[in-house]
Amino acid sequence: MATPAVAQVSDFPASFKTQEIATNGATIHVRVGGRGPAVLLLHGYGETGDMWAPMAADLVRDYTVVVPDLRGLGLSSKPASGFDKKTQAGDVAGVLDALKIERADLVTHDIGNMVGFAFAAQYPQRVGRFALIDAPVPGVGPWEEILKNPLLWHFRFGGPDMERLVAGRERIYLDRFWNEFSATPARFTEASREHYAKLYALPGAMHSGFAQFAAFDQDAIDNRAFLKAGGKLTMPVLALGGEKSFGTTMAVVMRDAATDVTEGVIPDSGHWIMEENPTATIAMVRPFLDKGR
């Protein structure tokens, strides 16, 4: 699959290789680098795995770092369905199987939190430590209250015309999120905006993005069923929120679903933690992962 000619946000180290892994009805674009214990980085909406380049550059010194694009986004394939997080957790399992990785730590952001949670709930023996950053998990903790926040109108943005409304206007639509969810919008640079807007303008990408949100009701049903059947997650969990975004609520959410939760707040940052304060984000995630070595 050819890479679009777009300005790079931040390059991954030259030691990283990319590959396309066919699994679970999708083809997942994956970046892999390093040696040692495995760490899987999962992105969210409005970005792709490219967001993780600064963290990957730090972790690759001591870890095998795996960075996929979620199905339907970035350079992964764009199937018509399968955007419930239970299915996407199957994508994660398939990627790790293809790489012959039995167990990994997870670092996740935004919708990546939801995919990571579904994976950890279904395959707890495959997860060592789990860091979730700045987004709720459907059906977990104060989910119904979170849904009432008017800033989250896009969770329910649907209907037959939504794709037609944003066709050719992807940048306008995405700018809303990059601006409204930032503590300092200018830190989400013009180069980054151009980069991601072009990726989200690829055929099928906006459909896939909307489908990620449309699946939330099913995700909530699935997550409640996971917790009822298997109980709370028992691996160590780091729950981080941006100071000007989700804050300590991330820990409130995860204490409803995990027994060993460490709380943290990323200072001087809104939702876009790797754009707004990557140094502090890495400084909080790295020691948490290193405790498991």
ABEGO torsion letter per residue (X at the ends): XBBBBBBBABBBBAABBBBBBBBGGBBBBBBBBEBEBBBBBBBBBGBBAAAAAAAAAAAAAABBBBBBBBBGBEABBBBABGABAAAAAAAAAAAAAAAGBABBBBBBBEAAAAAAAAAAAABAAABABBBBBGBBBBGBEAAAAAAABAAAAAAABBEAAAAAAABGAAAAAAAAAAAAABABAAABBAAAAAAAAAAAABBGAAAAAAAAAAAAAAAAAAAAAAAAAAEBBABBBBBBBBAABAEAAAAAAAAAABABBBBBBBBGBBABAAAABAAAAAAAAAAAAAAAX
